[in-house]
Amino acid sequence: MRAVTRFNPLLVWVLVPSLFLDPVLPAGKSATAKRTATETRKARKTPAKILPPKPATSSARSLSRNRAASAPAFSPRPVLSVEEALEIARQTPLENVAALVPFFEQLYRHQNGSGDHRLHILHYGDSHTAADEWTGFLRALFQNRFGDGGAGWTHAGKPWSSFRRLDVSSDATPGWRAEGLLGRPSDGWNGLAGVSITTQKPGESVLLEASCDWLEVFYLRQPGGGSLNFYDNGVLVDRIDTQGERGAGFYRYAPVPGPHHFRLETVDAAPVRLFGWAAEQGHGVTYEMLGINGAQASIVFQWEEPLLAEHIARRNPALLVFAYGTNEASNFDWNRENYRHMFASLIQRFRRMAPTASILVIGPPDRSVRWRGGWRTFDAVDRIVEAQREAALGTGCAFWDLRAKMGGKGSMPRWVSAGLAQRDYVHFTAAGYRLIGGAIFEDLMNHYATFVKVRSQWMGQDFDKRNGQKSDNP
């Protein structure tokens, strides 16, 4: 009988589930913690940038006041230290770690030279994600350990005024209109990130500065679509025709490896819609930020599913991350039951589009609201946390409870006092976001180390050799 060489990642979970139920705590402070502590000390010397609170309807404000009134006032507590914040995060387990086994297997094969050339992680969310602080830090941590695969997918142009990616430079001329942002009507044809830019004017440009050895432009193919001139470092390379049956369009280009200044310029007075570009290099990981300011998870159901599915398939993610909930807490149309149903439906939609990807749900952070000249804990976060947990665990996803990792309900004031959160008591400072990103990465890598150890024990020392992998298991 021939030996079975195909590895089933779920076999590890079936055989040894106990190894994935409890977090692996490090013996001492990690390098990430030390770096984050240094960054936080620097950040405290500079006043935090205050983001304006999001507007609310009169009914939402009334309900917020009523719920806040029933909450206990904050009791004085010592200022939170970075070290204490990290230790609290370590003591709160990542739930249903077994759901990440397929991701760990892809990560292992990638690291040992037998997986895909590049491994993609897609992170969806609201303004916490769109800031590209914790996503940017996670990107740097993954790429430092597993190889720099480049920027990966990023939005075309600058779809909103504060848009940024920390690893690339992106811009556009004023004649583009963003589609898919909150408060603007849209036809739903907005692609991978739910946001696109459109124009019908000639001479409008989008720019991207990135290092890569491979580039792909994501655009809408449509009847009567206009043409684009494509430039690399100021040299005209090609003309892209977007005319055709309505659907996803892709343009691929292999530049000389290294830094590039790319430009797309409309040629004629005809409609053009751009979604973004994927800039990749070498053998490594990409961590792709797909956040929208003010977004709720239900926004995904406004996106044209066949187009989204084609874009998701194009990126072929190993891990999908969903980080919503802050804005839903202010929307009292959501109760625990209907939000759980909606969130489970969202997960199932992405499972159809990316059946091999693991899914990690990151719950919303703690939050406070103004009350009679002070601040009180926003109780409405409770129902969102529990609904997300139930939806995630019920659909086979991992769940990372950010509020619990912060120290639990009522912890936001301590983060503000420590300079880790802003004084809107909703968003974090750069140091706070990086601390969260570092805690997520540390958690994932602790469990990944357990996975590698268990994999080696159950599959045998020569399994990787039989399958052409360079095993470096402990």
C-alpha positions in Angstrom: 0.0 0.0 0.0 1.3 3.5 -0.9 2.0 5.9 2.0 -0.4 8.8 2.3 1.6 12.0 1.8 -1.1 14.6 1.7 -1.3 16.5 5.0 -4.8 17.2 6.4 -4.3 20.3 8.7 -7.5 19.4 10.6 -5.9 16.1 11.6 -3.8 18.0 14.2 -6.9 19.5 15.7 -8.7 16.1 15.9 -5.8 14.3 17.5 -4.5 16.9 19.9 -7.2 19.6 20.5 -5.9 20.4 24.0 -2.7 21.9 22.7 -4.8 24.6 20.9 -7.2 25.5 23.7 -4.8 27.4 25.9 -2.4 30.2 25.0 1.3 29.6 25.1 2.6 32.3 27.4 6.2 33.5 26.9 8.7 33.2 29.7 9.7 36.9 29.5 9.0 40.1 27.8 9.1 39.7 24.0 11.2 41.9 21.6 7.9 43.3 20.4 7.0 44.4 23.9 10.3 46.1 24.3 10.0 47.9 21.0 6.4 48.9 21.8 7.4 50.3 25.2 10.1 52.4 23.6 7.7 53.7 21.0 5.1 54.5 23.7 7.6 56.5 25.8 8.4 58.6 22.6 4.7 59.0 21.9 4.0 60.4 25.3 6.3 63.3 24.6 3.9 64.4 21.8 0.3 65.2 22.4 -2.1 62.7 20.8 -4.0 63.8 17.8 -7.7 64.1 18.7 -10.2 62.6 16.2 -13.6 64.3 16.2 -16.4 62.1 17.5 -18.7 60.6 14.8 -22.2 62.3 14.5 -25.1 60.4 15.9 -28.9 60.7 15.4 -31.0 62.3 18.1 -32.5 58.9 19.0 -29.1 57.3 19.2 -27.9 60.1 21.5 -30.9 59.7 23.7 -30.4 55.9 23.9 -26.7 56.4 24.5 -27.4 58.7 27.4 -29.9 56.4 29.0 -27.6 53.4 28.8 -24.6 55.4 30.0 -26.6 56.7 33.0 -27.0 53.1 34.2 -23.3 52.5 34.1 -21.2 53.0 37.2 -18.8 55.9 37.2 -15.1 55.2 36.6 -13.2 54.5 39.8 -9.7 55.9 40.1 -7.1 53.4 39.1 -3.4 53.6 38.6 -2.1 54.6 35.2 -1.7 51.6 32.9 1.8 50.7 31.9 2.7 49.2 28.5 4.1 46.1 30.3 0.9 45.7 32.3 -1.2 46.1 29.1 0.8 43.4 27.4 0.6 41.0 30.4 -3.2 41.5 30.5 -3.4 40.6 26.8 -1.3 37.5 27.3 -3.5 36.3 30.1 -6.7 36.5 27.8 -6.8 33.4 25.5 -7.3 33.6 21.8 -10.5 31.6 21.3 -10.9 28.6 19.0 -7.3 28.6 17.9 -7.9 25.3 16.0 -9.7 27.4 13.3 -6.3 28.9 12.4 -4.6 25.5 11.7 -5.1 25.8 7.9 -3.4 29.3 8.0 -0.6 27.9 10.1 -0.1 25.1 7.6 0.1 27.5 4.7 2.4 29.7 6.7 4.6 26.7 7.5 4.8 25.5 3.9 5.5 29.1 2.7 8.3 29.4 5.3 9.8 26.1 4.3 9.8 26.7 0.6 7.0 24.4 -0.6 4.0 26.8 -0.5 2.9 29.6 -2.7 5.4 32.2 -3.8 3.6 34.8 -1.8 1.1 34.5 1.1 -1.7 37.1 1.4 -3.5 38.3 4.5 -6.6 40.5 4.0 -7.7 42.7 7.0 -11.2 44.3 6.8 -12.5 46.8 9.3 -13.5 50.3 10.2 -11.5 53.4 11.2 -9.2 51.4 13.5 -8.2 49.4 10.4 -8.2 52.4 8.0 -5.6 54.2 10.1 -3.1 51.5 9.0 -1.3 51.7 12.3 -2.0 48.2 13.8 -2.2 46.8 10.2 1.0 48.5 9.3 2.8 47.2 12.4 1.4 43.7 11.7 2.7 44.0 8.1 6.2 44.8 9.3 6.2 42.0 11.9 5.0 39.3 9.4 7.4 40.5 6.7 10.3 40.7 9.1 9.8 37.0 10.0 8.4 35.4 6.9 9.8 37.6 4.1 8.7 40.9 2.5 6.2 40.2 -0.3 5.7 43.8 -1.0 2.7 46.1 -0.4 0.2 43.7 -1.9 -3.1 45.2 -2.8 -3.7 48.9 -2.1 -6.4 51.4 -3.1 -6.1 53.4 -6.3 -5.3 57.0 -5.7 -6.6 58.6 -2.5 -10.2 57.7 -2.1 -10.6 59.9 1.0 -8.6 62.9 2.2 -6.9 61.1 5.2 -6.2 57.9 3.3 -2.7 56.4 3.7 -0.7 53.3 3.6 2.4 53.4 5.7 4.5 51.4 3.3 3.7 53.1 -0.1 2.9 56.5 -1.5 -0.4 57.0 -3.3 -2.1 60.0 -4.8 -4.5 61.2 -7.5 -5.5 64.4 -9.4 -8.7 66.1 -8.2 -11.0 64.9 -11.0 -11.7 61.5 -9.4 -14.8 60.7 -7.4 -14.8 58.0 -4.7 -17.6 55.5 -4.7 -18.6 53.3 -1.7 -17.8 55.7 1.1 -20.4 56.2 3.8 -23.1 58.8 3.0 -22.7 58.5 -0.7 -25.0 56.5 -3.0 -23.2 53.8 -4.9 -24.1 51.0 -7.4 -22.1 48.5 -5.3 -19.5 47.8 -8.0 -16.6 48.7 -5.8 -14.4 45.6 -5.7 -12.1 44.1 -3.1 -12.2 46.9 -0.5 -15.7 48.2 -1.2 -14.3 51.5 -2.5 -13.5 52.6 -6.1 -12.6 55.9 -7.8 -14.3 57.0 -11.1 -13.9 59.8 -13.7 -15.1 60.7 -17.2 -12.4 63.3 -17.8 -9.3 63.0 -19.9 -5.9 63.8 -18.3 -6.8 62.6 -14.8 -4.0 60.5 -13.1 -3.4 58.2 -10.2 0.0 57.6 -8.8 1.7 54.8 -6.8 5.3 54.7 -5.5 6.3 51.2 -4.4 9.0 48.6 -4.7 8.0 45.5 -6.6 8.9 43.0 -9.3 5.2 42.4 -10.3 2.2 44.7 -10.6 -1.4 44.1 -11.3 -4.0 46.9 -11.9 -7.6 46.2 -10.8 -10.2 48.1 -12.9 -13.8 47.8 -14.1 -14.3 46.6 -17.6 -17.5 48.3 -18.9 -19.3 49.2 -22.1 -17.9 52.5 -23.5 -15.1 52.4 -21.0 -12.2 54.8 -21.6 -8.5 54.1 -22.1 -5.5 54.6 -19.7 -1.9 55.3 -20.5 0.4 53.4 -18.1 3.8 54.9 -17.1 6.6 53.4 -15.2 9.2 55.9 -13.9 7.9 58.5 -16.4 8.2 56.2 -19.4 5.0 55.3 -21.3 4.8 51.5 -21.2 1.3 50.6 -22.5 -2.3 51.6 -23.1 -5.0 49.9 -21.1 -8.5 49.7 -22.7 -11.3 49.3 -20.2 -14.0 48.8 -22.9 -15.9 45.5 -22.6 -18.7 43.5 -21.0 -19.2 44.8 -17.4 -17.0 42.9 -15.0 -13.5 42.6 -13.4 -10.6 43.8 -15.5 -6.9 43.1 -14.7 -3.7 44.5 -16.2 -0.4 42.7 -15.4 3.1 44.1 -15.6 6.5 42.7 -14.7 8.9 45.6 -14.0 12.6 45.5 -13.1 12.8 44.6 -9.4 13.2 47.7 -7.2 11.4 51.1 -6.5 9.0 52.4 -9.1 6.8 55.4 -9.7 3.7 54.2 -11.5 1.2 56.5 -13.1 -2.2 55.8 -14.9 -3.6 58.7 -16.9 -7.0 58.8 -18.6 -6.8 59.3 -22.4 -10.4 60.3 -23.4 -13.7 61.7 -22.1 -15.1 58.3 -21.3 -15.9 56.5 -18.0 -13.1 54.8 -16.1 -13.3 53.1 -12.7 -10.3 51.9 -10.8 -10.2 49.7 -7.7 -6.6 49.4 -6.8 -3.2 47.8 -7.6 -1.3 44.9 -6.2 2.5 45.5 -6.0 4.5 42.4 -5.0 8.1 41.3 -4.7 10.2 38.3 -3.8 9.1 35.4 -1.6 7.1 36.7 1.4 3.9 37.9 3.0 1.6 40.7 2.2 -0.7 42.3 4.8 -3.4 44.2 3.0 -5.4 47.0 4.7 -9.1 47.1 3.6 -10.7 49.5 6.1 -13.3 52.2 5.6 -13.8 55.0 8.1 -17.2 54.7 9.9 -17.9 51.2 8.4 -20.1 48.6 10.0 -19.7 45.0 9.1 -23.0 45.0 7.2 -21.5 47.3 4.6 -20.2 44.2 2.8 -23.7 43.3 1.8 -23.8 46.4 -0.4 -20.9 45.2 -2.5 -21.6 43.4 -5.8 -20.8 39.8 -4.8 -19.6 38.3 -8.2 -17.1 41.2 -8.6 -15.9 40.8 -5.0 -15.6 37.1 -5.4 -13.4 37.4 -8.5 -11.2 39.9 -6.6 -11.0 37.7 -3.6 -10.1 34.7 -5.8 -7.4 36.8 -7.4 -5.8 37.5 -4.0 -6.3 34.0 -2.8 -5.9 34.9 0.9 -4.5 32.5 3.5 -6.1 34.5 6.3 -9.0 36.9 6.5 -9.3 39.3 9.4 -12.5 41.1 10.3 -12.3 43.9 12.8 -15.7 45.7 13.1 -18.0 46.6 16.0 -17.2 50.1 17.2 -19.8 51.8 14.9 -22.4 49.1 15.4 -22.4 49.8 19.1 -23.8 53.2 18.3 -26.5 51.8 16.1 -29.4 50.6 18.2 -31.1 48.9 15.3 -28.7 46.1 16.1 -29.6 43.8 19.0 -27.6 40.7 19.9 -29.7 38.3 17.9 -30.0 40.2 14.5 -26.3 41.2 14.7 -25.2 37.7 15.3 -27.2 36.5 12.3 -25.8 39.2 10.1 -22.2 38.6 11.1 -22.6 34.9 10.7 -24.0 35.5 7.2 -21.0 37.8 6.4 -18.6 35.0 7.4 -20.4 32.4 5.3 -20.3 34.8 2.3 -16.5 35.0 2.5 -16.2 31.3 3.1 -17.8 30.7 -0.2 -15.4 33.1 -1.9 -12.2 31.9 -0.1 -12.9 28.3 1.1 -9.2 27.6 2.0 -8.7 30.7 4.1 -8.8 30.8 7.9 -10.8 33.6 9.5 -9.9 35.6 12.5 -12.5 37.9 14.1 -11.2 40.8 16.3 -13.8 42.1 18.6 -14.4 45.9 19.2 -12.4 47.7 21.8 -13.7 49.2 25.0 -15.3 52.6 24.6 -16.5 55.5 26.7 -19.1 58.3 26.2 -19.5 61.7 27.6 -21.9 62.0 30.5 -22.6 65.1 32.6 -19.1 66.6 32.1 -17.3 63.2 32.5 -16.9 59.9 30.8 -18.8 56.6 31.4 -18.4 53.1 29.9 -20.5 52.6 26.8 -22.5 49.5 27.7 -23.8 49.1 24.1 -20.4 47.4 23.2 -21.5 44.4 25.3 -24.1 43.1 22.8 -21.7 43.5 19.9 -18.8 41.6 21.6 -21.1 38.7 22.5 -22.8 38.6 19.1 -19.5 38.5 17.3 -18.1 35.9 19.6 -21.1 33.7 19.1 -21.1 34.2 15.3 -17.3 33.5 15.1 -17.3 30.4 17.2 -20.5 29.1 15.6 -19.0 29.3 12.1 -15.6 27.9 12.9 -13.6 31.1 13.2 -11.0 32.2 15.8 -12.0 35.1 18.0 -9.6 37.7 19.6 -11.5 39.7 22.2 -9.8 43.1 22.0 -11.8 44.6 24.9 -10.8 41.7 27.2 -7.2 42.1 25.9 -7.3 45.8 27.0 -8.3 44.8 30.5 -12.0 44.3 30.1 -15.1 46.6 30.3 -14.2 50.0 31.6 -10.5 49.8 30.6 -10.4 52.6 28.0 -9.7 55.5 30.6 -6.5 53.7 31.7 -5.4 53.5 28.1 -6.1 57.2 27.6 -4.2 58.1 30.8 -1.3 55.9 29.6 -1.1 57.8 26.2 -2.2 54.6 24.4 -5.7 55.9 23.4 -7.0 59.3 22.2 -9.2 61.6 24.2 -12.3 60.8 22.2 -12.2 57.5 24.2 -12.8 55.6 21.0 -9.6 55.5 19.0 -6.0 54.7 20.0 -2.8 56.6 19.6 -0.1 55.3 17.2 1.6 53.7 20.2 -1.6 52.0 21.3 -2.4 50.6 17.9 1.2 49.2 17.6 0.8 47.6 21.0 -2.4 45.9 19.9 -0.7 44.8 16.6 2.2 43.5 18.5 -0.1 41.6 20.9 -2.0 40.0 18.0 1.3 38.9 16.4 2.7 37.5 19.6 -0.5 35.5 20.2 -0.5 34.1 16.7 3.2 33.2 16.7 3.0 31.5 20.1 0.2 29.3 18.7 2.1 28.9 15.4 5.1 27.6 17.4 2.8 25.0 19.1 1.4 24.0 15.7 4.9 23.5 14.3 5.9 21.3 17.3 2.7 19.2 17.1 3.0 18.9 13.3 6.5 17.5 13.7 5.5 15.1 16.4 2.5 13.7 14.6 3.8 13.6 11.0 7.3 12.4 11.8 10.7 13.8 11.2 11.0 12.6 7.6 7.5 13.8 6.4 8.8 17.0 5.0 11.7 15.3 3.3 9.3 13.0 1.5 7.3 16.0 0.3 10.3 18.1 -0.7 10.2 20.5 2.2 13.1 21.9 4.1 12.1 21.1 7.6 13.5 23.3 10.4 11.2 21.9 13.1 12.4 21.9 16.7 
